[in-house]
């Protein structure tokens, strides 16, 4: 009689994880650590090698190897994600990695430099994370916690997508795009972004306490802080940031940078300097999490900042970023996020600052864990 129990692994499974982990962007840098946490939650012992366009190290100090080395990896499966990786704007991705500020991205010479960067650091394919050939010959590939920008439906793109064994998408819009590209709906899993399962979110009191210490030590601010974050690629050039900061005069405000890849750190620092606003630039990833936990209110164009702040019960205001709204719609228990116009920003900040919103992050973390289990099953790893 056959046993119903799954086989017991006597050795760790070897996985390769591909993403944008070496770029200077807080949200992307969180993914390797959260992936490891999810693998532990589902009881899978795994040795994971990380690959990205540029070499570097993860937040925990593990090496990130260049994409071009992945063909030689010894991996039973390849995880691609998380992040907004199903995209076909290769030149834009190159400019991100070259840390060219958004306002300076023009001119034929710069485009040629970006094309040279892409040839040197990316694999050939319709998109940076959709190569023509398998990442690792003979190893199945799954996409984990990915977003999809407008998907190309030409033969090359459809061929690249068709080789994927499973897709964990974080929005219904992305699910529809994959199905339109010919992916069997049974291989598409719609679930919250894996950052909803970040282990720090389960320690709300401890994270907030450390956040208050960071704000006190760096800024000398004791009262609930207004955290302001906005990126130019979401329609927030320096002039608009400066106008928003001036509207918040009289409140304890600090701009918060999540990275340098699009010049966000420089733009926020410059606007803060001109308006006499505090600035939190270059914080460590764990410090950013704690500042968001302790804030009196957070205004952000970042989906990941909204996820973390909202999961801690911090009031979150956004200027109507569709990506954030769509990601929260995939949650069984979405944190509260409130849209706000430029004209209503100051009044809404004053009304919401210091509120705490009861929120249990466990159901969203459980849904992300279940999604990881599903796609690894589709890859034949579980």
VOBA-1610 file (N, C-alpha, C; in pm, whole numbers, padded with zeros to 5 digits, always signed):
BEGIN
Unk+00084-00120+00000Unk+00000+00000+00000Unk+00088+00125+00000Unk+00060+00221-00087Unk+00141+00341-00098Unk+00110+00437+00015Unk+00216+00501+00067Unk+00198+00599+00172Unk+00149+00731+00114Unk+00063+00800+00189Unk+00013+00932+00144Unk+00108+01043+00184Unk+00211+01010+00266Unk+00303+01113+00311Unk+00398+01153+00199Unk+00432+01285+00187Unk+00527+01329+00086Unk+00666+01278+00121Unk+00752+01262+00020Unk+00888+01216+00048Unk+00963+01315+00136Unk+01046+01264+00225Unk+01124+01348+00314Unk+01256+01382+00247Unk+01286+01511+00236Unk+01413+01553+00176Unk+01526+01534+00277Unk+01633+01472+00231Unk+01749+01453+00317Unk+01853+01562+00294Unk+01834+01645+00191Unk+01927+01754+00163Unk+01847+01875+00118Unk+01908+01991+00134Unk+01841+02114+00094Unk+01827+02120-00057Unk+01712+02169-00104Unk+01693+02189-00247Unk+01767+02316-00289Unk+01829+02312-00404Unk+01905+02426-00453Unk+01815+02509-00545Unk+01802+02639-00514Unk+01719+02729-00591Unk+01803+02848-00638Unk+01767+02902-00754Unk+01823+03029-00799Unk+01710+03132-00795Unk+01739+03248-00741Unk+01639+03354-00735Unk+01689+03474-00814Unk+01606+03521-00907Unk+01641+03630-00997Unk+01553+03750-00966Unk+01615+03868-00963Unk+01537+03989-00941Unk+01623+04112-00953Unk+01572+04221-00899Unk+01641+04351-00909Unk+01704+04388-00775Unk+01761+04287-00709Unk+01799+04303-00569Unk+01919+04394-00546Unk+02001+04417-00648Unk+02120+04500-00627Unk+02098+04646-00663Unk+01980+04681-00715Unk+01953+04821-00746Unk+01923+04894-00615Unk+01950+05026-00613Unk+01929+05104-00491Unk+01782+05140-00476Unk+01703+05038-00437Unk+01560+05058-00415Unk+01515+04967-00302Unk+01467+05027-00195Unk+01434+04956-00073Unk+01341+04837-00096Unk+01234+04856-00171Unk+01137+04749-00191Unk+01198+04627-00255Unk+01277+04645-00360Unk+01342+04532-00426Unk+01441+04462-00333Unk+01508+04538-00250Unk+01609+04479-00162Unk+01548+04393-00052Unk+01419+04412-00022Unk+01353+04332+00080Unk+01323+04189+00034Unk+01311+04167-00096Unk+01259+04039-00145Unk+01342+03916-00108Unk+01475+03916-00119Unk+01547+03793-00083Unk+01521+03747+00060Unk+01524+03840+00155Unk+01501+03803+00294Unk+01361+03750+00318Unk+01261+03812+00256Unk+01123+03766+00273Unk+01104+03631+00206Unk+01170+03609+00092Unk+01164+03478+00027Unk+01216+03370+00121Unk+01331+03395+00184Unk+01385+03298+00279Unk+01290+03272+00394Unk+01224+03377+00442Unk+01126+03362+00550Unk+01009+03276+00505Unk+00960+03297+00383Unk+00848+03217+00334Unk+00888+03071+00316Unk+01008+03046+00267Unk+01055+02908+00251Unk+01059+02838+00387Unk+01100+02911+00490Unk+01101+02854+00625Unk+00959+02828+00674Unk+00867+02920+00642Unk+00728+02904+00687Unk+00664+02780+00627Unk+00701+02745+00505Unk+00641+02627+00443Unk+00722+02501+00469Unk+00830+02516+00545Unk+00908+02399+00585Unk+01003+02346+00480Unk+01042+02430+00384Unk+01132+02385+00279Unk+01275+02427+00312Unk+01363+02330+00327Unk+01504+02359+00346Unk+01565+02387+00208Unk+01620+02505+00189Unk+01668+02544+00056Unk+01797+02622+00066Unk+01884+02598-00031Unk+02002+02682-00053Unk+01971+02770-00172Unk+01969+02901-00151Unk+01926+02994-00255Unk+02045+03080-00300Unk+02070+03081-00432Unk+02166+03174-00490Unk+02089+03288-00554Unk+02136+03410-00535Unk+02066+03528-00585Unk+02139+03586-00706Unk+02059+03629-00804Unk+02114+03684-00927Unk+02039+03813-00962Unk+02113+03912-01009Unk+02056+04041-01047Unk+02145+04101-01157Unk+02098+04207-01223Unk+02181+04266-01329Unk+02319+04308-01282Unk+02330+04358-01160Unk+02459+04398-01107Unk+02493+04315-00984Unk+02620+04285-00966Unk+02664+04211-00848Unk+02646+04297-00723Unk+02634+04232-00610Unk+02619+04303-00484Unk+02600+04206-00371Unk+02536+04251-00266Unk+02503+04165-00153Unk+02360+04192-00109Unk+02295+04090-00056Unk+02161+04108-00001Unk+02170+04181+00133Unk+02056+04217+00187Unk+02055+04287+00316Unk+02117+04203+00427Unk+02115+04070+00412Unk+02175+03983+00513Unk+02319+03948+00481Unk+02374+04007+00374Unk+02514+03986+00342Unk+02543+03871+00247Unk+02439+03808+00192Unk+02462+03700+00096Unk+02501+03759-00039Unk+02587+03691-00115Unk+02629+03745-00244Unk+02516+03747-00346Unk+02512+03853-00426Unk+02424+03862-00542Unk+02515+03854-00664Unk+02494+03753-00746Unk+02580+03730-00862Unk+02519+03793-00986Unk+02601+03832-01084Unk+02548+03892-01206Unk+02459+03795-01283Unk+02358+03849-01350Unk+02266+03766-01427Unk+02338+03672-01522Unk+02443+03719-01585Unk+02509+03639-01688Unk+02574+03513-01633Unk+02587+03502-01503Unk+02645+03381-01444Unk+02541+03273-01415Unk+02414+03303-01432Unk+02311+03209-01390Unk+02307+03084-01475Unk+02350+03092-01599Unk+02348+02974-01686Unk+02428+02858-01627Unk+02522+02889-01540Unk+02609+02786-01481Unk+02566+02746-01341Unk+02451+02795-01295Unk+02404+02764-01161Unk+02355+02619-01154Unk+02373+02560-01039Unk+02321+02426-01012Unk+02193+02441-00933Unk+02081+02451-01002Unk+01953+02480-00936Unk+01846+02385-00983Unk+01763+02340-00887Unk+01649+02255-00921Unk+01535+02335-00979Unk+01531+02464-00947Unk+01426+02552-01000Unk+01473+02696-00988Unk+01410+02784-01065Unk+01444+02926-01067Unk+01320+03005-01024Unk+01338+03092-00924Unk+01233+03184-00881Unk+01267+03322-00936Unk+01176+03380-01012Unk+01197+03514-01066Unk+01101+03608-00994Unk+01155+03702-00917Unk+01072+03794-00841Unk+01121+03805-00699Unk+01048+03885-00619Unk+00936+03965-00659Unk+00976+04096-00725Unk+00871+04170-00756Unk+00888+04301-00814Unk+00810+04321-00940Unk+00819+04442-00991Unk+00747+04481-01112Unk+00832+04440-01233Unk+00847+04308-01253Unk+00949+04257-01344Unk+00898+04219-01483Unk+00769+04200-01499Unk+00718+04162-01631Unk+00699+04291-01710Unk+00807+04331-01774Unk+00812+04460-01843Unk+00905+04447-01962Unk+00887+04536-02058Unk+00959+04525-02185Unk+01033+04655-02220Unk+01042+04746-02123Unk+01111+04872-02143Unk+01257+04860-02097Unk+01334+04786-02173Unk+01470+04752-02133Unk+01558+04875-02113Unk+01541+04976-02197Unk+01622+05097-02183Unk+01595+05166-02049Unk+01468+05172-02008Unk+01435+05233-01880Unk+01498+05156-01765Unk+01496+05023-01773Unk+01558+04942-01669Unk+01708+04970-01662Unk+01770+04984-01777Unk+01913+05016-01779Unk+01940+05151-01713Unk+01859+05250-01744Unk+01877+05383-01685Unk+01857+05379-01533Unk+01765+05295-01486Unk+01748+05278-01342Unk+01878+05229-01278Unk+01940+05130-01341Unk+02063+05074-01285Unk+02181+05168-01300Unk+02172+05259-01393Unk+02277+05360-01409Unk+02255+05478-01315Unk+02144+05475-01238Unk+02109+05580-01140Unk+02099+05717-01204Unk+02038+05723-01324Unk+02016+05850-01391Unk+01888+05914-01338Unk+01894+06035-01284Unk+01772+06099-01233Unk+01665+06110-01342Unk+01541+06101-01300Unk+01429+06100-01394Unk+01429+06222-01485Unk+01461+06339-01430Unk+01455+06463-01508Unk+01566+06472-01614Unk+01666+06387-01605Unk+01779+06394-01697Unk+01778+06285-01803Unk+01670+06211-01812Unk+01665+06096-01902Unk+01622+06136-02043Unk+01710+06200-02114Unk+01680+06239-02252Unk+01812+06251-02328Unk+01802+06244-02458Unk+01921+06259-02542Unk+01966+06128-02603Unk+02014+06135-02726Unk+02056+06015-02799Unk+02178+05949-02735Unk+02272+06029-02686Unk+02393+05972-02626Unk+02358+05889-02502Unk+02268+05939-02420Unk+02230+05865-02301Unk+02161+05735-02340Unk+02079+05741-02444Unk+02012+05618-02489Unk+02114+05515-02537Unk+02215+05560-02607Unk+02319+05468-02654Unk+02394+05407-02536Unk+02420+05489-02434Unk+02486+05436-02314Unk+02399+05330-02247Unk+02268+05354-02243Unk+02177+05258-02181Unk+02173+05128-02261Unk+02174+05139-02393Unk+02174+05019-02476Unk+02301+04939-02456Unk+02415+05008-02443Unk+02541+04938-02417Unk+02536+04869-02281Unk+02481+04937-02180Unk+02467+04879-02047Unk+02383+04752-02054Unk+02273+04758-02129Unk+02183+04642-02140Unk+02254+04524-02204Unk+02329+04549-02311Unk+02400+04438-02377Unk+02503+04376-02283Unk+02561+04457-02197Unk+02666+04407-02108Unk+02611+04331-01988Unk+02496+04374-01937Unk+02451+04321-01808Unk+02323+04237-01814Unk+02244+04246-01919Unk+02119+04172-01927Unk+02134+04055-02023Unk+02050+03953-02007Unk+02043+03845-02103Unk+01952+03885-02218Unk+01976+03826-02334Unk+01895+03859-02451Unk+01753+03805-02433Unk+01656+03888-02469Unk+01517+03847-02458Unk+01425+03965-02475Unk+01295+03942-02480Unk+01200+04053-02498Unk+01192+04146-02377Unk+01234+04099-02262Unk+01239+04181-02140Unk+01356+04137-02056Unk+01400+04225-01967Unk+01519+04193-01886Unk+01500+04064-01808Unk+01381+04042-01753Unk+01356+03923-01674Unk+01271+03820-01751Unk+01272+03831-01882Unk+01206+03733-01969Unk+01303+03699-02082Unk+01405+03619-02055Unk+01505+03587-02158Unk+01451+03491-02263Unk+01522+03486-02376Unk+01483+03393-02482Unk+01494+03249-02436Unk+01601+03216-02364Unk+01628+03079-02323Unk+01603+03061-02174Unk+01598+02935-02129Unk+01579+02908-01987Unk+01689+02974-01905Unk+01653+03023-01787Unk+01755+03081-01699Unk+01863+02978-01669Unk+01820+02861-01626Unk+01911+02749-01600Unk+01863+02634-01688Unk+01947+02587-01782Unk+01903+02482-01873Unk+01846+02361-01798Unk+01722+02326-01834Unk+01658+02210-01776Unk+01587+02235-01645Unk+01601+02353-01584Unk+01537+02382-01456Unk+01408+02460-01479Unk+01299+02424-01412Unk+01173+02498-01429Unk+01183+02637-01367Unk+01107+02731-01424Unk+01103+02868-01375Unk+00963+02904-01329Unk+00952+02970-01214Unk+00825+03026-01170Unk+00847+03174-01138Unk+00744+03252-01158Unk+00746+03394-01121Unk+00679+03408-00985Unk+00744+03479-00893Unk+00691+03490-00757Unk+00668+03636-00721Unk+00545+03667-00681Unk+00510+03801-00634Unk+00549+03909-00734Unk+00500+03893-00858Unk+00539+03987-00963Unk+00423+04077-01003Unk+00460+04195-01050Unk+00368+04285-01118Unk+00396+04278-01265Unk+00301+04320-01345Unk+00317+04319-01490Unk+00277+04455-01545Unk+00371+04520-01610Unk+00335+04640-01683Unk+00268+04596-01813Unk+00236+04688-01901Unk+00165+04651-02022Unk+00244+04543-02096Unk+00185+04426-02109Unk+00257+04311-02163Unk+00255+04310-02315Unk+00373+04291-02374Unk+00379+04273-02519Unk+00322+04137-02554Unk+00256+04127-02668Unk+00195+04001-02709Unk+00250+03953-02843Unk+00374+03993-02874Unk+00435+03941-02996Unk+00486+03799-02971Unk+00537+03738-03076Unk+00576+03597-03068Unk+00687+03575-02965Unk+00786+03668-02960Unk+00896+03651-02866Unk+00847+03657-02722Unk+00762+03753-02691Unk+00712+03767-02555Unk+00628+03647-02514Unk+00541+03603-02603Unk+00455+03489-02572Unk+00538+03363-02552Unk+00644+03347-02630Unk+00730+03229-02615Unk+00801+03232-02480Unk+00849+03350-02438Unk+00918+03361-02310Unk+00823+03330-02195Unk+00701+03383-02202Unk+00604+03362-02095Unk+00557+03217-02092Unk+00546+03154-02208Unk+00492+03018-02215Unk+00580+02916-02143Unk+00708+02946-02125Unk+00798+02850-02060Unk+00786+02852-01908Unk+00719+02950-01854Unk+00706+02962-01709Unk+00607+02858-01657Unk+00646+02786-01552Unk+00562+02679-01499Unk+00449+02732-01410Unk+00473+02842-01343Unk+00371+02899-01256Unk+00397+03046-01235Unk+00290+03122-01208Unk+00301+03266-01193Unk+00221+03311-01071Unk+00290+03370-00975Unk+00224+03433-00860Unk+00221+03582-00889Unk+00101+03633-00919Unk+00084+03775-00950Unk+00018+03845-00831Unk+00043+03974-00818Unk-00009+04049-00704Unk-00126+04139-00740Unk-00170+04135-00867Unk-00289+04212-00907Unk-00371+04131-01006Unk-00502+04155-01006Unk-00589+04087-01101Unk-00557+04131-01244Unk-00513+04257-01260Unk-00474+04305-01392Unk-00359+04223-01449Unk-00260+04191-01366Unk-00148+04109-01412Unk-00195+03968-01448Unk-00286+03913-01368Unk-00338+03780-01398Unk-00405+03778-01535Unk-00482+03880-01564Unk-00550+03888-01693Unk-00449+03898-01807Unk-00339+03970-01786Unk-00240+03983-01890Unk-00171+03850-01920Unk-00140+03775-01817Unk-00077+03645-01839Unk-00172+03549-01912Unk-00297+03551-01872Unk-00394+03464-01938Unk-00413+03506-02083Unk-00412+03636-02111Unk-00423+03684-02248Unk-00300+03645-02331Unk-00186+03626-02263Unk-00064+03586-02333Unk-00056+03435-02354Unk-00159+03363-02310Unk-00164+03220-02335Unk-00128+03132-02218Unk-00107+03189-02100Unk-00075+03108-01983Unk-00203+03046-01929Unk-00201+02916-01904Unk-00316+02845-01850Unk-00357+02909-01718Unk-00484+02946-01701Unk-00527+03006-01574Unk-00495+02921-01453Unk-00485+02790-01470Unk-00449+02702-01359Unk-00307+02719-01311Unk-00226+02790-01389Unk-00087+02814-01350Unk-00067+02956-01297Unk-00176+03031-01283Unk-00169+03169-01235Unk-00230+03177-01095Unk-00154+03227-01001Unk-00198+03241-00862Unk-00204+03390-00828Unk-00320+03436-00789Unk-00337+03576-00747Unk-00332+03582-00595Unk-00236+03657-00542Unk-00218+03664-00397Unk-00147+03793-00362Unk-00147+03832-00233Unk-00079+03955-00194Unk+00071+03951-00223Unk+00127+04067-00247Unk+00273+04081-00260Unk+00339+04018-00138Unk+00454+03953-00160Unk+00517+03881-00049Unk+00565+03973+00064Unk+00578+04103+00039Unk+00621+04192+00146Unk+00515+04198+00257Unk+00391+04162+00227Unk+00291+04150+00332Unk+00329+04042+00434Unk+00421+03953+00398Unk+00466+03847+00489Unk+00599+03880+00555Unk+00646+04004+00545Unk+00772+04039+00609Unk+00762+04011+00759Unk+00860+03940+00816Unk+00847+03903+00957Unk+00840+04020+01053Unk+00896+04135+01016Unk+00892+04251+01106Unk+00749+04299+01130Unk+00658+04271+01038Unk+00521+04320+01053Unk+00447+04254+01168Unk+00499+04141+01215Unk+00435+04071+01326Unk+00475+04129+01461Unk+00573+04221+01463Unk+00619+04281+01588Unk+00593+04431+01583Unk+00467+04466+01585Unk+00429+04606+01567Unk+00482+04694+01679Unk+00470+04651+01802Unk+00513+04735+01914Unk+00664+04756+01913Unk+00740+04649+01890Unk+00885+04661+01890Unk+00936+04749+01777Unk+00878+04732+01657Unk+00921+04813+01543Unk+00890+04961+01566Unk+00772+04990+01620Unk+00736+05130+01644Unk+00826+05193+01750Unk+00859+05116+01853Unk+00947+05169+01957Unk+01084+05206+01899Unk+01139+05118+01816Unk+01269+05148+01756Unk+01256+05266+01659Unk+01145+05275+01588Unk+01124+05386+01496Unk+01123+05519+01567Unk+01058+05525+01683Unk+01056+05650+01759Unk+01197+05688+01805Unk+01277+05589+01840Unk+01416+05616+01879Unk+01497+05673+01763Unk+01476+05617+01643Unk+01548+05664+01525Unk+01512+05809+01496Unk+01383+05841+01500Unk+01336+05977+01473Unk+01390+06074+01579Unk+01388+06031+01703Unk+01438+06116+01812Unk+01588+06142+01796Unk+01664+06037+01769Unk+01810+06050+01762Unk+01855+06126+01638Unk+01787+06106+01525Unk+01831+06169+01400Unk+01775+06309+01382Unk+01652+06329+01425Unk+01585+06456+01396Unk+01556+06539+01519Unk+01565+06480+01638Unk+01527+06551+01759Unk+01379+06574+01770Unk+01298+06491+01702Unk+01152+06506+01701Unk+01091+06403+01796Unk+01008+06449+01887Unk+00942+06361+01984Unk+00797+06330+01947Unk+00731+06422+01876Unk+00589+06404+01845Unk+00572+06321+01718Unk+00450+06273+01690Unk+00428+06187+01573Unk+00472+06254+01443Unk+00559+06186+01370Unk+00622+06243+01251Unk+00534+06224+01127Unk+00532+06327+01044Unk+00472+06315+00911Unk+00583+06270+00816Unk+00571+06151+00761Unk+00670+06098+00667Unk+00621+06124+00525Unk+00705+06188+00446Unk+00667+06225+00309Unk+00764+06158+00213Unk+00708+06079+00122Unk+00788+06015+00018Unk+00715+06027-00116Unk+00786+06069-00219Unk+00726+06077-00353Unk+00835+06061-00457Unk+00805+05990-00564Unk+00903+05962-00669Unk+00863+06031-00798Unk+00964+06079-00872Unk+00938+06153-00995Unk+00868+06068-01099Unk+00899+05937-01105Unk+00836+05853-01208Unk+00689+05828-01180Unk+00641+05867-01062Unk+00497+05865-01034Unk+00436+06004-01049Unk+00510+06094-01114Unk+00456+06227-01141Unk+00487+06330-01036Unk+00598+06310-00962Unk+00633+06404-00855Unk+00773+06461-00877Unk+00786+06556-00969Unk+00915+06627-00983Unk+00939+06715-00861Unk+01060+06771-00853Unk+01098+06849-00735Unk+01001+06963-00706Unk+00954+07030-00809Unk+00867+07146-00787Unk+00738+07105-00717Unk+00682+06992-00755Unk+00559+06946-00692Unk+00586+06902-00548Unk+00699+06834-00526Unk+00737+06795-00389Unk+00753+06919-00302Unk+00822+07020-00355Unk+00845+07142-00278Unk+00713+07210-00241Unk+00620+07215-00336Unk+00490+07278-00307Unk+00416+07201-00198Unk+00424+07068-00202Unk+00357+06988-00100Unk+00419+07011+00036Unk+00552+07016+00042Unk+00619+07039+00170Unk+00585+07176+00226Unk+00574+07277+00140Unk+00538+07411+00189Unk+00396+07411+00246Unk+00308+07330+00188Unk+00171+07324+00240Unk+00165+07260+00379Unk+00269+07186+00415Unk+00273+07116+00544Unk+00352+07194+00650Unk+00384+07319+00621Unk+00460+07402+00715Unk+00391+07406+00851Unk+00472+07398+00956Unk+00418+07399+01091Unk+00400+07262+01151Unk+00411+07157+01068Unk+00401+07019+01115Unk+00541+06958+01122Unk+00561+06856+01206Unk+00691+06786+01210Unk+00699+06689+01091Unk+00762+06734+00984Unk+00766+06660+00857Unk+00909+06619+00826Unk+00925+06500+00768Unk+01055+06458+00716Unk+01033+06386+00584Unk+01111+06421+00482Unk+01110+06343+00359Unk+01186+06214+00385Unk+01143+06108+00322Unk+01206+05977+00337Unk+01242+05925+00199Unk+01369+05894+00178Unk+01413+05837+00052Unk+01419+05685+00063Unk+01372+05616-00041Unk+01377+05470-00045Unk+01488+05419-00135Unk+01571+05509-00189Unk+01681+05464-00273Unk+01729+05573-00365Unk+01825+05535-00450Unk+01890+05633-00537Unk+01873+05604-00685Unk+01801+05496-00721Unk+01809+05449-00859Unk+01747+05544-00961Unk+01655+05629-00922Unk+01599+05726-01018Unk+01627+05869-00973Unk+01726+05885-00886Unk+01757+06018-00835Unk+01663+06066-00728Unk+01582+05973-00675Unk+01482+06010-00574Unk+01546+06073-00451Unk+01658+06017-00406Unk+01723+06068-00285Unk+01768+06212-00303Unk+01822+06244-00420Unk+01872+06379-00446Unk+01756+06478-00459Unk+01650+06437-00527Unk+01536+06527-00546Unk+01467+06559-00413Unk+01445+06457-00331Unk+01380+06480-00202Unk+01468+06565-00111Unk+01598+06537-00111Unk+01689+06615-00026Unk+01692+06761-00069Unk+01691+06785-00200Unk+01695+06923-00249Unk+01568+06998-00212Unk+01452+06934-00229Unk+01325+07000-00194Unk+01319+07025-00043Unk+01368+06930+00035Unk+01368+06947+00180Unk+01458+07062+00222Unk+01572+07074+00158Unk+01665+07182+00191Unk+01603+07319+00163Unk+01536+07332+00050Unk+01477+07461+00013Unk+01362+07500+00103Unk+01296+07402+00164Unk+01179+07432+00248Unk+01208+07421+00397Unk+01332+07389+00432Unk+01365+07375+00574Unk+01300+07255+00639Unk+01282+07148+00560Unk+01217+07026+00609Unk+01323+06924+00649Unk+01292+06846+00752Unk+01382+06736+00790Unk+01395+06637+00675Unk+01507+06563+00674Unk+01529+06463+00569Unk+01585+06336+00630Unk+01528+06224+00592Unk+01578+06091+00628Unk+01627+06026+00498Unk+01754+06044+00470Unk+01815+05996+00346Unk+01919+05891+00382Unk+01917+05779+00312Unk+02020+05677+00332Unk+02000+05591+00455Unk+01877+05578+00503Unk+01851+05489+00615Unk+01873+05344+00574Unk+01909+05259+00670Unk+01914+05117+00646Unk+01772+05064+00626Unk+01762+04949+00557Unk+01630+04895+00524Unk+01546+04870+00649Unk+01607+04816+00754Unk+01532+04789+00876Unk+01490+04919+00945Unk+01569+05024+00930Unk+01533+05153+00989Unk+01413+05213+00919Unk+01407+05198+00787Unk+01291+05248+00712Unk+01164+05180+00761Unk+01170+05049+00780Unk+01054+04976+00830Unk+01007+05033+00963Unk+01100+05057+01052Unk+01065+05106+01186Unk+01013+05248+01183Unk+01070+05333+01099Unk+01019+05471+01087Unk+00875+05469+01038Unk+00844+05382+00941Unk+00707+05371+00891Unk+00613+05319+01000Unk+00663+05231+01085Unk+00582+05178+01194Unk+00549+05285+01298Unk+00644+05377+01321Unk+00628+05477+01426Unk+00562+05606+01380Unk+00552+05627+01249Unk+00506+05755+01196Unk+00365+05791+01242Unk+00339+05920+01249Unk+00204+05967+01277Unk+00114+05955+01156Unk+00173+05972+01038Unk+00103+05954+00911Unk+00210+05942+00803Unk+00180+05865+00699Unk+00274+05847+00588Unk+00205+05885+00459Unk+00269+05976+00384Unk+00226+06005+00247Unk+00331+05941+00156Unk+00287+05858+00060Unk+00384+05790-00024Unk+00327+05753-00160Unk+00415+05753-00260Unk+00380+05698-00392Unk+00428+05554-00404Unk+00495+05501-00302Unk+00552+05366-00306Unk+00452+05262-00258Unk+00431+05160-00339Unk+00346+05049-00298Unk+00402+04980-00173Unk+00532+04957-00171Unk+00590+04884-00058Unk+00588+04967+00070Unk+00610+05096+00061Unk+00598+05180+00180Unk+00454+05177+00233Unk+00357+05179+00141Unk+00217+05171+00182Unk+00186+05036+00247Unk+00242+04928+00192Unk+00221+04795+00250Unk+00272+04790+00393Unk+00396+04835+00412Unk+00457+04824+00545Unk+00389+04917+00644Unk+00373+05045+00608Unk+00309+05139+00700Unk+00166+05096+00733Unk+00090+05061+00631Unk-00048+05021+00653Unk-00061+04895+00737Unk+00033+04801+00719Unk+00029+04677+00796Unk+00058+04701+00943Unk+00127+04810+00975Unk+00152+04847+01114Unk+00037+04928+01174Unk-00063+04964+01094Unk-00172+05046+01143Unk-00145+05194+01136Unk-00038+05234+01066Unk-00009+05376+01046Unk-00102+05431+00939Unk-00159+05549+00957Unk-00242+05608+00850Unk-00158+05630+00725Unk-00208+05586+00611Unk-00136+05596+00484Unk-00218+05678+00386Unk-00154+05779+00328Unk-00216+05861+00225Unk-00138+05841+00095Unk-00209+05829-00015Unk-00144+05816-00146Unk-00212+05912-00244Unk-00137+05954-00346Unk-00197+06043-00447Unk-00264+05965-00560Unk-00335+05858-00524Unk-00408+05782-00624Unk-00322+05697-00714Unk-00222+05628-00659Unk-00135+05541-00738Unk-00209+05410-00764Unk-00238+05381-00891Unk-00317+05262-00925Unk-00249+05134-00881Unk-00116+05129-00894Unk-00041+05010-00858Unk-00066+04971-00712Unk-00069+05069-00623Unk-00092+05042-00482Unk-00233+04992-00459Unk-00330+05058-00517Unk-00470+05018-00499Unk-00494+04876-00549Unk-00436+04842-00663Unk-00454+04708-00720Unk-00389+04601-00633Unk-00271+04631-00577Unk-00203+04535-00491Unk-00281+04510-00362Unk-00339+04615-00306Unk-00416+04598-00183Unk-00546+04521-00210Unk-00599+04529-00330Unk-00723+04457-00363Unk-00703+04306-00361Unk-00578+04259-00371Unk-00550+04116-00369Unk-00543+04060-00227Unk-00556+04144-00126Unk-00542+04102+00013Unk-00674+04052+00070Unk-00671+03945+00149Unk-00795+03907+00219Unk-00837+04011+00321Unk-00740+04079+00384Unk-00769+04186+00480Unk-00679+04304+00446Unk-00718+04388+00352Unk-00629+04497+00311Unk-00616+04603+00418Unk-00494+04654+00443Unk-00479+04770+00530Unk-00550+04890+00467Unk-00580+04989+00551Unk-00651+05106+00500Unk-00552+05204+00435Unk-00585+05246+00315Unk-00509+05348+00245Unk-00608+05451+00192Unk-00573+05577+00206Unk-00665+05685+00169Unk-00604+05770+00058Unk-00677+05787-00051Unk-00632+05875-00157Unk-00649+06021-00119Unk-00556+06105-00167Unk-00562+06246-00132Unk-00508+06328-00248Unk-00570+06443-00272Unk-00523+06535-00375Unk-00419+06629-00317Unk-00346+06698-00404Unk-00249+06796-00358Unk-00319+06904-00274Unk-00437+06944-00317Unk-00508+07052-00249Unk-00554+07010-00109Unk-00588+06883-00092Unk-00640+06835+00035Unk-00533+06774+00125Unk-00408+06770+00077Unk-00302+06700+00150Unk-00285+06753+00292Unk-00266+06883+00306Unk-00236+06939+00438Unk-00349+06914+00537Unk-00472+06938+00494Unk-00585+06919+00585Unk-00600+06773+00625Unk-00579+06683+00528Unk-00593+06540+00558Unk-00481+06492+00650Unk-00359+06539+00628Unk-00248+06504+00717Unk-00279+06547+00859Unk-00328+06668+00876Unk-00359+06717+01010Unk-00470+06634+01075Unk-00565+06590+00995Unk-00676+06513+01049Unk-00636+06370+01087Unk-00542+06313+01013Unk-00508+06172+01034Unk-00386+06150+01123Unk-00303+06252+01139Unk-00177+06233+01211Unk-00203+06185+01354Unk-00137+06077+01389Unk-00148+06022+01524Unk-00256+05917+01540Unk-00344+05899+01440Unk-00442+05792+01447Unk-00371+05656+01441Unk-00426+05556+01505Unk-00379+05419+01487Unk-00498+05336+01441Unk-00474+05255+01341Unk-00580+05177+01279Unk-00556+05030+01312Unk-00648+04967+01380Unk-00631+04826+01415Unk-00621+04742+01289Unk-00513+04665+01281Unk-00495+04580+01163Unk-00416+04456+01202Unk-00465+04341+01159Unk-00397+04213+01181Unk-00328+04172+01052Unk-00194+04170+01049Unk-00123+04136+00924Unk-00122+03987+00893Unk-00166+03902+00986Unk-00151+03758+00970Unk-00226+03701+00848Unk-00352+03740+00820Unk-00419+03681+00704Unk-00348+03709+00571Unk-00294+03830+00555Unk-00223+03860+00431Unk-00093+03782+00421Unk-00022+03766+00535Unk+00099+03685+00535Unk+00067+03539+00503Unk-00043+03490+00556Unk-00082+03351+00528Unk-00114+03331+00380Unk-00180+03430+00319Unk-00212+03419+00177Unk-00086+03419+00091Unk+00014+03500+00129Unk+00141+03500+00055Unk+00213+03367+00072Unk+00208+03310+00191Unk+00270+03180+00216Unk+00205+03072+00130Unk+00074+03075+00123Unk+00001+02977+00041Unk+00037+02992-00107Unk+00055+03117-00151Unk+00094+03139-00291Unk+00231+03081-00320Unk+00326+03099-00229Unk+00459+03043-00249Unk+00451+02890-00256Unk+00371+02830-00169Unk+00352+02686-00173Unk+00297+02641-00308Unk+00201+02716-00360Unk+00137+02678-00487Unk+00234+02682-00604Unk+00312+02791-00616Unk+00401+02801-00732Unk+00517+02704-00722Unk+00565+02677-00601Unk+00671+02576-00588Unk+00619+02438-00621Unk+00492+02415-00592Unk+00430+02288-00634Unk+00423+02279-00786Unk+00388+02389-00852Unk+00383+02389-00999Unk+00521+02367-01060Unk+00625+02407-00987Unk+00761+02387-01035Unk+00813+02246-01006Unk+00736+02169-00929Unk+00779+02034-00894Unk+00876+02030-00779Unk+00891+02142-00706Unk+00983+02146-00592Unk+00919+02087-00468Unk+00790+02103-00451Unk+00717+02048-00337Unk+00635+01927-00379
//
